Amino acid sequence: MKKMKFFSMAISLKSLFFLSLLFVSGSAGPNFQTNYLGEWKIHNPNAGVEAMHIQLLPTNKAIMFDATNLGPSNIQLQPPGNCRPIPDRPGQVDCWAHAVEYDVETAEVRPLKILSNAWCSAGGLTIDGSLMSVGGNEEGNRSVRILNPCQGCDFEERINALAGARWYSSQEKLEDGSFIIFGGRREFTYEYLPINSLTFTPRRLNLPFLGPSFDGVGTTDIQENNLYPFVHLLPDGTIFLFANRRSIIIDTKTDTVVRELPRIPGGARNQPATGMSALLPLKISNDGAPVQAEVIVCGGAKPEAADAVAANKGLWPALLDCGRISPMNPDANWAMENMPSRRIMGDFLLLPTAQALILNGAMEGISGWYNARNPNYTPLLYSPDLPLKHRFKSLAPTDIARMYHSSSAVLADGTVLVAGSNSNRKYVYSKKESEFPTELRVEKFSPPYLDPLLDTHRPTIAEGTSDKILSYGGQFSVEIHLEDAAGAEDLKLTLLHPPFTTHGYSQSQRMLVLEPVSYVNGVITAVAPASGKLAPPGYYILNVVHRGVPSRGMWVQIHE
């Protein structure tokens, strides 16, 4: 290993003159290449609860939680006797935990007490790094929960806080740090949440777009296919909302629909035809050019796939295609491309390199109990800036099926935490009882950029001398250690807002790509995003990327 490192350094020294020419000419060097397809490791054999939902906190703890009505989990609340009253069952208590705080470094698990049923709920990070979760089923469908990122803290809840019943709803952070919530089962409305409070007056606004589609107005089929709609805050402050096969732009200042975009070809894209979606990384240049926004939607199922399941006509193949659209373009239309494999119930995660990882899910069926088969074990690396037909790369497969109710999260060290999977109406641990038993194992996946052979090119952030509080439009500095000679053109900074991921959709996921203003004596100077329209206030993971090789991330906070 020492010889290999010395050899790499020798190459770097021989390249010094060439790299200095690149610095003078202003041309960036090509990304470092690797044949490494990634690596899977079991991080914890038993997390105690099935990770239907996951949110990474700025404490590097992941909050994983499940429904409360699926029977006993595999971990009890602590201390003994700290039990949850069961709603509508006077005198009965539930002493099993249905949520845990998971240390992503040590794999330590701390049980949490969630009072109302958060089954198929929504969520997101507040400005101060707390988890704000809304909705669910039964007594939880109008609940709001807050979990502060402090040692020993537990959920605080307010039952019946919301105006609408939010089961299978979506939550997006707005430019001021508040949230907007769309939809829910048979809930064709939206409403707003305050920045970080359980005390507010709810207000529900009708949205015919989410309603029944027999009149040509709405998006809800008999099969639904519009639960967990895709919501993305655009750089002009408007909202892109996608449900089933249709999408609109909403002005939240006036609560009006600005326009409808063309329908995506192919099929349905939302629960139970669960596809994936993300706002692709927003590139901010130092010349003040307008920031362009592009949305991607991948996978899903044919609109009638749920009918086929209900009629016992089998499980249909999932969709193979992805569509990209620039919603702020007056002539916006979908540009389609195919993935290497079909996928439903997958996750689409933005990586520190401004690429994406597609993982989890199945190749046949729909979302729901026992409604899918043929797990898709192979993750895909998606490089949005490469030419068409060159954007996807198949990576090392896992051997654990991640079906309905699986989830994942990108961590500060660049690995991806993968957990959950339960297609059963209770916790089932034997293949004799279910083809896909309840999955409590937690994995970590190392993407190609974590190839050990790339470590000599990997920047290291000096956190003690770097700015961690960023102000909109203000300059900030990041000090790095880098063995290679490099110019500012060889570096970029990425800011990832960690999403709340459930049911194949990562809510409030957002990435900004910044150009350095300068790079002198190991110090990068850059300019923070100009406003909350680009980067809503709160916590982000900042990475320095050197020709495709990212540093370990540093948590920063952006605000006025």
Steps between C-alpha positions, in 0.01 A plus 500: 500500500788739580661431162170566325462831681860599415437410136185716495691791652774456240243524225364815664848658510565413137166659416575820691614694194199386298261589783657844533430555131137404566485755780635774275278411206188470714427147377391238751660158488284197420339305780711224648386161375433180693383148424368464853129410495439561868481280808224387737547435871261408779518789744256360755332157492195623695384862522195398703243669276423485131611825334186606312620861537850642544645846569866584559555767768799740520613301805579211261214303651237351271141489620328185375137429575209278406125475551375438854226251406703215350548319829817457706829622353834351605596759761321620813460850636736602778501517794262212570152632557543795263211375288272662245126517571315324218243740352136393530595215737462635854748353745709324232861592427761420237852457637668437163695776327394595148773757449873510570788743495779328307864607534634474145860473626470249785172323404371567852120498522287705743126424511264797461136532603270612224145544631278521192501270199756637252422231241577647154567850632705793369784702648801727469779687678417834661735799499652394833552139391196346668285238329145621435274209406137530399204274439469125492201275549219465754553738795825617338356633175482861626795482739813713500813366670829673580821327604774741607860397425612487862636222717224293655217694331181329389204587279265783595159469335179687442207284396241653263730790417446490122199610300511197269552127551853450368547128429747455209562876474814687392682778683736759345706772666432852370733797459433634852552162668133420548339197334222434253309168511320356200242227476433186694260217435168654386635838614507725192638804680817659632600704804794677660706421810683762709877505519542295820197499724215280612284807559326637193157544346451248217359606165412265214496609135321303230698369205280343228818382325529226764134400479311235300594497132170391348427864412840557346603737778674285758768232517344235724411183310290219642841349574605831665854520356545850642588437865828647622503755215840637398562857620801718415570864589626673184765777494235764429311407818215316329413135562518215250234242590480162323229238553419187298607617151438873524678802646424864576677812626353665812566852624486470879489878544159515330400133536428476130588249231729682256488239226487130422793325334479225236414151623788261542490206255509141617286439805411595855773610740353535848381262774396225442677530161795626701769666293781735605566870452758766582588857420839454333793692653473877456819649357584849621764682294705798611399705195144546628336294226141392577481165677335234287279232656441151368277232653540128441233231544592132469328162520144426605235275348230492236187681619300175506761297691306538827184374329689192386611428856147547636358266235767234566633546148861500608775750561588712201854614414606832649585790271845528346515867412589838647384843393675835546334838472605863553179633659603869493545486122190636320541221242563228758452141389608157613822345369487124552776244555513138618661354810696173473229323703137545599425641843209578728531614866861610447680796657669780304772659715727791412867426567778742604645485147173644356422156360210287624454150635194293410447203731248275676165384365374232264463430129141375508177606671392806696536640850297337774471183702633197306459689170852479354765244418834465320709733719732739320827432682716713270550870575556743215731798486341784303719779359257770379764701311617216276355454150181301452558120510814550712342619825428168676753260647408176678681457831573214739177324603384434853359163604225645723158566349385855573134494407197696626579731794876508446699823524849647466705811579827656383734555794764766564782255429359429153368154577132416461301355790242245380232354725149365523268288287171354616225388264319331788222621730712415803862422580583167335846345532471167318493426127252227585254776587590747226709508183635833622526501882525820701851637454677643805856488367666832421752520217752757389584536133824664386454654152783499242641835616601328826745272318803482736727551198353850465590602855821672390283743300244550778479842669472519878308792647664673797179559692661703776609774260206485257177701508199300618245783506415634154302815422302540179719653230796530737853375448626212709819298515582132528853384576601165354801271498571348159804300392455585132585832341170649390347824383165649587369359172561146628277552802131548565289514813172318543235570762253220573181558699437155654153378404226316682470175305204264491311305234753573226489877536762718671312807622677841504810344342711776350855553377687817406825493300730798560807620311798617708579869468861418584724226636817630663728325750244229565211741564195500274294817487145470367170687506196352674167468313326834464168418668269243650347444157823325408586358841230510770650582841632216708770236510691368200788258447785684325743297292808611311526299178839469328453378144227258600647400838307644798624583845322385809213742549484780755169616647427868434198718571359755255284792612439872455 
